Amino acid sequence: MTQKSSEGWPPKAYKNLEFLNSPEARKIRILCELDETERRFKEENVEDTIVMFGSARTLPEKEAKARLKAVEEKLAGKKSLSAADRDELAQAKAAMRNAPYYHHVETLARELTKWSMSLQDKRRRFLVCSGGGPGVMEAANRGARKAGGASIGLGISLPFEQSLNPYITRDLQFEFHYFFVRKYWFIYLAKALIVFPGGFGTMDELFETLTLIQTGKVQKRMPILLFGSEFWNRLLNFDAFLEWGVISPRDLDLFKIIDDPMEAKDYLIGELTAQYLTH
């Protein structure tokens, strides 16, 4: 039954929530996620972002240590470990291994935000932008907050993931339903991309960005840093792409693998200055 309006019958279509939430209105909802986001970015004078991707599971080192200690203490009295016990212990050790990256993300986000706040050209803000959730995303927004600057969180509604982290600037908090609209906003404003160790979602964003640049769909200069050589060199054999002839040699120049936050900061500042601040 069509929703009745308190203003009388028939209801205006744009006030009919039953219709707006229906499959037929999907195109309207997509446009809302495009247009409402664009309006807020304009109101907040956001034209340039530095996007930081990575695992939502990355923990601060203190928290990872506490989790590993708790698991080890819980299992200490057992003569034999079940499959579930071994899995829990392995996850706690993996979290400890990944934990240093939380600090690296936070440090880099803080330093880049300090730099962007010091710029004389107020049209260029280069705000840190994350996916809005926990882990690497939280560390990015947290670092920007510690520098006293604004940052963006492009969240996504998922049934198994917690809500937006508390470090995002209030008026730059977003919650998307459609993955592809969220991806659009990641890439449209991005002037640089920094990718930390992560899972399927991180790989999806990285390879989609590389594809858009490789095919010329994104024509702006966008430096891409893969942070953590131990992770990236073990996970992906980039030379194999070349050996199999599925990419060109120049495609390996689309990204740079790096391990130090200060080196990453200096490289990005140099690239962004040359491309956007010397004209």
N, C-alpha and C positions, 0 to 999 in steps of 0.2 A: 504494500500500500504506500502511495506517495505521501510523504510527510506534509502535514497541514501547517500553515503559517498562522502565527498569532495576528498577522496583519490582514488576514482574510484569505479567500480562495480565488484563484490558485496562488501558490507560493512563487516567489521569484526564483528562477533557476539557481542564481548564484547564492541564494540563502538556503537552498534545499540540501541539507547535510546528507540525507539518504542518497541523493543523486551524486553529490560531490565525492562520496566514498564508494561509488559504484564502478564496475569495470568500464562502463561507457565514459566516465569522466577521468579516466587515467591520463589522457593527454592534458587535461587541465591541471591535474596534480603535478605532472612533470613540468609544465610551464611555471607553476607556482614555485617549484624548487629552483628553477632557473632565474625567474624574475625577482622573487623576494630576496634571494641571495645577492643578485646584482645590485638591487636597490640599497641593501645594507652596506655592501662594499663601497659604493659611491658615497654614501653618507659618512662612512668612516675613512674616506680618502685612501682606500687600499687599491693600489695598482700593481704592486710588485711583492712577490713572496719568495721565501726560501723554504722549500718543502723538505720535511724530514720524515722518512719512513722507517719502520722497523717493527720488531715483534711486540705485541701487546703483553707478552709473558715476561719481558725483561724486568727484573726486580732491582731495587737499590741493594747495594752490597750488604748493608746491615740486615735488611729483611731476608735476603737470601741465606746469609749465615745463620740467622735464627731459625729459619725453616729447616736447613740441613741438620742443625744440631738437634732440633726437636724430633726429626725423623730417626736420626741415629740413636737417640736416647730411647725412643719408643721400641726400636728393633733390637737394642743391645741385649736384652734378656732372652731372646728367642734362639733356640738351638738350630732351627732351620727356617729359612725365609720362603714364604709363598711367592707365587708369581706376582701377586698384587704388591707384596712388600718390596720385591726387587724393583718393580716398576716405580713405586713411590720414591725409593732411594735414588734410582737413576734420574728421576725428574728433579729431585732436590739438588743432586750434584750438577746436573745440566744448568739449573738456575744459577748456581754458584759460579759456574764457568762463564755464563753470559752476563753476570751482574756488573762487571767493570764497564760494560758499554753504557749502562744507565748514566754513570758519571761522565763518560765521554760526550754523550748526547747533551747532557745538562750544561757542561762546560762550553761546548761549541755553540749552543743556542744562546748562552749568556754573552759570549764574546761577540757573536754576530749581531746581537741586539744592541750591545754597547756601541758597536761601529755604526749601525744604521741610525741610531739616535744622535750620533755626532755629525751626521751629514748636513752640509749647508743647503743642499738642494732638497727642500721639504716635499717636493713632488715624489721623491724616491724614498720609500720607507723600508722596503725589503723585510717585511715582517715574517717572523718564523711562523710556519704553518704546519700543523700536524693533523693526524686523523682523529684527534680529540679524545682518544681513549686512554687506557693505562699503558704501562711499560715505556717503550721508547717515545711514544706520543706524549705521555705525561712528563717525561724528562725534558722534552723539547719545550713544552709550554712552561714548565717549572724554571728552566734556565732563563727564558725570556722574562719571566716574572721577577727573578732575582736581579736581573739587570735593570729593573724598573720600567720595562717596555711592554708594549702590547703584543699579543700573539693570537693566532687563529686556530680554531679547532673545528675541522670538518668531520663531524661525527656521523655514524651510520647506525640505524636501528637493527640490532641483531638479537636473536633470542637467547644467546649464551654469553653475551659480553656486557660488562658493566657500563654505566652511563658515562657522560663526559667527565673528564678529570677537572679538578677544582682550580687549575692554574690558568685556564683560558680567559682572555679578556671577555667580560660579560657580553658586550655588544657584538663580539666576533665568535660567539658560540653558534654552531649550526648542527642540526640533526636531520640527516637525509634518509629518505626511504629508498631511493633509486641509486644503485651503485654507479651507474653510468653518468648520472648528473653530478654526483660527488667527484668522480674522476675528472669530469670536464672542468670543475672549479679548481681541482688540484693543478691541472696542467695549464689552464688558460692564463692564470696570473703568475705562474712560477717562472722565476729567472734562474733558479738553481735547484738541484735535487741532491739530497744526501741520503743514502740508503744504508742502514745499519742491519746487522743480522736479523733475519725474520723468516716467516713461514710462507705459505702459499699466497697470502694477501700481499706481502712485500714483493714476492717474485712477480706477481700479476702486475703491480704498479710499475715495477722497474722495466719489465719487458714491454709493456704497453707504451711507456714513455720512449724507450729506445726505438720501438717500431715506428712511432709517430715522427720521430726525428729522422730516422733512416729513410723513411718514405717521403719526407718533405712535407708532411701534413703539419708539422710544427717547424717553422722556418727560423724562429729566433734562436740565438745562441744560448744554449742552456748547459752549463757545466754540470756534469753528473759525477758525484763521488761515491764510491763504494767503500764504506768504512769497515776495516777489519780484514786484513789480508789472510789471516789464518782461516777465517770462515769462508771468504769468497773463493780463495784458491783451491780449497778442498771441495767446496760445494759445486763449483762450475768450472769446467775446463774450457775457457773461452777460446784457446787455441784450436780445440777440436772443431769448433764451428768453422774456423778458417780451413782446417785440413780437409773437412768434408765439402768445402766449397759452397756452404750455405750462407756465408756472409763475405763481404769484401774486406781486404786488409784495413782500409780506412775506417771500417765500422768499429774496430778495436780502439780507435781514438775518440769514440763518443763518451767514454768514461775513464775515470782514473781511480785506482785503488790506493787507499791511504790509511795510515794507522794512528796518526797523532792529531789531536784536536787543534793545536796551534798551527800546525802545518796546513790543515784543512782550512782554517780560518784565513790564513795568509793567501792561500791559493784562490779561495772564493772571492775575497776582497779584491785581489788583483784582477780576476776575470770580470767581476761585476763593475769595477771602476773603469776598466778599459772599454767595456761594452756600453755602459749606460751613463757614466758620469764625466766623460771627457769630451762630450760633444757641445 
